[in-house]
Amino acid sequence: MSGTDDARKIEIADISVIMSTKGGRKFISRVLDQCGVFSDTFDSDTHEHAKNAGRRQIGLWLVNEIKEASPGEYVTLMKERLDDE
């Protein structure tokens, strides 16, 4: 196994730890909100639109990381978001 594989396993394990607690999921949910993952990025100002799109891209990357590390906990996070509405 290469060092890269080991590093990736550590990254996945770290995400799993965060997602295993309600507090961790609440924090991640707030990060996803700040990234605009659940909202439209459009703005008539092209600079603002670009900023929003870049922020959202980071959020989507985080969602993919979470889905790889803890798909079941991602579903839990989404259910908790609905319960908090």
Buried (B, 14 or more C-beta within 10 A) or exposed (E): EEEEEEEEEEEBEEBBEBBEEEEBBBEBBEEBEEBBBEEEBEEEEEEEEEBBEEBBBBBBEBBEBBBBBBEEBBEBBEEEBEEEE
